[in-house]
Amino acid sequence: MKWRKFLRTGQNRLLARLEPTLKKIPAVNRRIETQYETLMADLEPTLKPYRDTFATYDRLPVDGRSHDDILSEIQALKKLEEARWRDGFVSGAVYHGQDEHIHFLNQVYALHSQSNPLHADLWPSLAKFEAEIVAMTAHMLGAGQTRPGHGVDEEICGTVSSGGTESILLAMKTYRDWARDKKGITRPEMIVPVTAHAAFDKAAQYFNIKLVRIPVDHNYRADWTAVREAITRNSIVIVGSAPSFPHGAIDPIEEMSTLALKYGVGFHTDACLGGFVLPWAKKLGYAVPPFDFRLPGVTSMSADTHKYGYAAKGTSVVLYRGAELRRYQYFTATDWPGGLYFSPTFAGSRPGALSAACWAAMVSLGEEGYLEATRRVLETAVTIREGIAAMPELRLLGHSLFVHAFTSDELDIYRVLDHMTRQQWSLNGLHHPPCIHLCVTLRHTQPGVAERFLTDLQTAVDAVKSQPQAEGGMAPVYGLAATLPLRGVVGELLKRYLDTLYKV
Ligand SMILES: *Cc1c(COP(=O)(O)O)cnc(C)c1O
């Protein structure tokens, strides 16, 4: 058995290394090309379902259409797409989604749809909203409460960004520039658990930072002992997730950030997912290890207001320990003919309406609102977790509060995923190892939703058990994409998928 596994991985490595050469052989290239085209042709109708039913534009209409006409068309599209997320068939994606809350956010958005924080002179209200979003988030995440006896408790500050990815990209750029200025590091390295969000890979690519990956333990938490070995003179930042997107596992932030402090390296807690859950979970008595600015080694954090902060999509918060660090995020241009130019984040002009709606979401919920929302989400998550645990064919991965990843040792888990999709569910398919997850939101706390999930999951498991042969669906594609040694082929397929999205 071990031999076969060895041979297989040996073969995979060999194939992966031969990939560039293989692609240069015309016959091989042609075969792959045909495969790409068949696969994309199969996929295209599901990505472009409206071609036959709605007008399509590949140029401007000569005469503009009436508002009523356009509104009714957009309403028709909305109706087709709304039920799945509203009725709780979707993992993550829409975190609140209650009618009254949405209506309220829409009203605030409408009041500010013309505003732009780039013009602070025209809309000082936006600077107020954003400063308060940052301050409220910082307070929730331990600002001013760093454990005593660990030097100065510098002010926790930050900025509003467009989402978790931007918050992470900004923080990584900040560490790169900080380390170059303060330590003369010109070949920066970031130490990142394999389970950290892909946005860290994106940061490494965009900003030319070497990514040093840390493995996870049997509970899918970062192996902090590997962090020590990974630290070099070029290390700029260590990353931990609270919790991680794939398995909902909270990394050992205390141990990792203590090492960061000891070696004078930055530490970023990615609380994009958990930032607006864990503080309340702790108050509710759930076991939540320290993860925020109470730990003296934590020097930055990301927390998504557009997830469990229950704001509209398009806002997140990035926080820093000390205003000096935040400075490395800012951009200034002093000699541009367009005048003195400066901006805190990547964008120039930004939607002020989203910051206004985010502020409104936060102050309308208040501590009591977040506490109650968290109580409901976590109670539902316990029901779902216990239901999955009771199915002998399935195995939960690690310990999670509200993102439950599970696999099967006897069934193809991707076929279970296919059967869930056929019952309207939209769950996340993950790999390394193959598993699927459900990120529990307020949508799942509606009466009967958790029970329906478990019933449908049992049906899916039974169906896969009773049909040993695969029957189409995405399972073979997932299986192949997860194990194919030719990662270039998989990457190319993803790029073609994106090309397809932009086809009219
Ligand atoms: C969602 C998420 C991100 C990225 O956030 P986006 O808002 O999708 O850009 C980063 N980290 C974790 C843990 C997340 O769950």
PDBQT file of the ligand as one rigid body, heavy atoms in Angstrom, charges set to zero:
ROOT
HETATM    1  C1  LIG A 601     -14.130  35.706   3.187  1.00  0.00    +0.000 C 
HETATM    2  C2  LIG A 601     -12.768  35.578   3.736  1.00  0.00    +0.000 A 
HETATM    3  C3  LIG A 601     -11.714  36.343   3.235  1.00  0.00    +0.000 A 
HETATM    4  C4  LIG A 601     -11.816  37.194   1.986  1.00  0.00    +0.000 C 
HETATM    5  O1  LIG A 601     -12.866  38.044   1.998  1.00  0.00    +0.000 OA
HETATM    6  P1  LIG A 601     -13.589  38.652   0.705  1.00  0.00    +0.000 P 
HETATM    7  O2  LIG A 601     -14.519  39.585   1.344  1.00  0.00    +0.000 OA
HETATM    8  O3  LIG A 601     -14.253  37.530  -0.028  1.00  0.00    +0.000 OA
HETATM    9  O4  LIG A 601     -12.582  39.321  -0.144  1.00  0.00    +0.000 OA
HETATM   10  C5  LIG A 601     -10.503  36.234   3.872  1.00  0.00    +0.000 A 
HETATM   11  N1  LIG A 601     -10.324  35.420   4.920  1.00  0.00    +0.000 NA
HETATM   12  C6  LIG A 601     -11.312  34.640   5.406  1.00  0.00    +0.000 A 
HETATM   13  C7  LIG A 601     -11.045  33.742   6.582  1.00  0.00    +0.000 C 
HETATM   14  C8  LIG A 601     -12.567  34.698   4.824  1.00  0.00    +0.000 A 
HETATM   15  O5  LIG A 601     -13.546  33.912   5.283  1.00  0.00    +0.000 OA
ENDROOT
TORSDOF 0
